[in-house]
């Protein structure tokens, strides 16, 4: 089944909230399909880190695409297992996007923050809104393309969707771009400048540490 946009999950059971170690932060990276989020995060991984960082592996009910590795690209689960995780409060946020469910495993976030590690999530705008509601201390970064035309070219160039799926993603991209005001920072990912984009995000994270050295994120 295909849907026109993201849909938030039904209420899930609550778990006891836990505060992370002082200084460890939760960073959300969002942006429309095709903007280059995966490439930017890979570039962040290659940078020499001043702090230990945990990159959360999102759960997804969709099929693997060519080149994706289970447990690294996503944790691929069937819809029944995903529903059980939602009901058990195992997910920090969960949303249906383009006909598939995606969610952030809460235990990864809690354990990393508790160990003093920064945590980076890659999630859609609907998930980011849910994280902001649950975790007000989170830092939200939105990646945008240099132009709508550039984004359309990137979507067509990756050739991973059917024509119908591509049309849905293009419509949703316009709605997602309209939500960038919900974020703390906007970063333009210029074509061919992934490392520069990653460097800008690293600068933002470093600035947040300097501004709030004793911040404790509660999840």
N, C-alpha and C positions, 0 to 999 in steps of 0.2 A: 504494500500500500504506500502511495506517495502522498505527502502532505505539502501544503504551500508554505509552511513555516514551522518554527519550533513550538513545542508545547511543553509546559512544565509538568512535572510529575505530581501525582496525588500526594497528600501528606504521608510522611513515613514516620516510623517509631523514632523517638528521640533517644539519644545517648548522652551520657554525662559529658558536659563541656570540659575541655582540658586546655590549660594555658601552656604555650610553648616556652622555650628558653628565652631569656632576655636578648633582644637584638635580632633574632631569627624572624624573617618576614615571609609572608605569603604573597606571591606575585601571580596575577592572572594576565595571560596574554590572549587577546581575542582579535578577530578581524574577519572580514568576509571570505568565503571560499575563493581560493585562487590567489589570495594576497601574498602567500609565501610564508605562512606561519611555521610550517615544518622546517623549511630551509633556514629560517631565522633562528629557530631553536637549536638546530644542528650547529649553526655557527656559534651560538652561545656556548654550546657544549665544548667546542674546540678552543675557546678562549681560556687563557690561564686564569683560574679563579682565585680571588682574594679570600673567598669563603667557600666552604663545602656546600654544594647545592644539590637538591634532589629534584629530578624532573619526573613528575607524576605520570604514570602510564594509565591512560583513560580506558575504561571499559566500554565496549561497543558491541552492538548486536548485528552490525552489518558484516558482510563477507569481506575477507581480506582482498586487497588490491595487489596487483603484481609488485613485488619488491618489498611488501610489508612483512614484518616478522612478528608473530604472536608473542606478547610479553615485552616487546620493545616499541613497535609502532603503536599498538593498542593491545589491550587484553581482550581478545575476542571471546564472547560468551553467547550462549543461546538466549532467546527472550525469556524462557522460563527461569533460568538462573539469574538473569538480570532482575526480573520481577521479585525474586526471593531476596536479592541483595537490597533492593529498594525497601521492601517490607521490613527487613531486619535492621534498617538504619545504617547499613554498611557504606552508603554513598553520601558524600558531602552535598552533591547536587546531581540531578539527573533530568535530562530533557530529551524529547523526541525531535529529531531534526532530519528533514528529507526522508521521513519514513523509517528511521532507525533510531534506537535509543543509545545515548551516550551518558556516562556518569563518572564521577571522580571518587575513587576509593578513599574513604575517610581515614582508614588506618595508615595509609602511606603518609598523609598530611600530618596526622597527629604524631607519628613516630619520628618523622624528620624534624619537625619543629621542636619536639621535646629534646632531640639530640643537638639542638642549636644550629641546624642546617636550614638554609633558605629553601623554600619550596616554590616551584614554578608549575603552574597549570596552564594547559592550552585548552580553552573551552569557548563555546559560542556565546553570543551576547545574552541569551536567555540564561545560560548557566552562570555567567558573570554577575547578572543581576541577583541570582539566588545566593551566590557566594557573598556578595556585598551585604545582602540582608542578614545572612547568618554570621558573617565575619567582617564587621565594619572596618577592622584594621588592615584588611587586604589592600594591596596596591594594584590598581587596574590599569593595564596598558592596552591601547587599541592600535593595531597596525592598519594603515590605509595604503591604497595604491596611489601612484602619482596622478592618475586620472581614471574615470570610469571605463574609457576605451582600453586603457592598458589592462585593467582587470578582466574585461571581456576577452581580450587576446590571450591572457594567461589561462583562463578557464578553458578556452577552446584548444589551446596548445597542449594541455596535459592529457586530453583525450581519454579521460577515465569515466565519463558519463555518456548516457544516450542523449539524443537531442531533447527528449522530454525532460530528463533529469537536469540537463544543462539549462534549459529554460527556467526551471524551478530555482536553481541556484542563482541565476542572474536576477530574478525577481527578489529573492531573499537578500541578495547582496545589497540592493538598493535600500531595503528596510534596515539592514544591519548598519550600513554607513550612516543612516539617519540617527542612530543611537550612540554615536561616538561621544556625544556630550555627557554620557553617563560615566565616562572614564576619567581617571586622574591624569593620564598622559596620552597624547596622540603622537605616533611615530610613522613617518612616511617611509615605505619600503620602495625606494627607487629601483627601477629595473637594472639588474646586474650589480646591485650594491648591497647584497645580503650582509656582508661582513660589517659594512658601515651601519646598517640597521641594528645588528647585534651589538655593536659597540655603543650605540646610543642607548639601548636598553640597559646595558651593563652600567653606563654612567648614571642612569636613573636609579638603579638599584643601589649603587654606591652612595648617591646623594640621599636616598631614604635612610640608609644606615647612619650617615653622619647627622641627619636631622633628628632621628629617633633611636639613639643607641640602646635605650632600655625598653623599647616597645616589646610587649609580650602579646602575641597573637593567640586568641582563644578560639578554639574550634570545637 
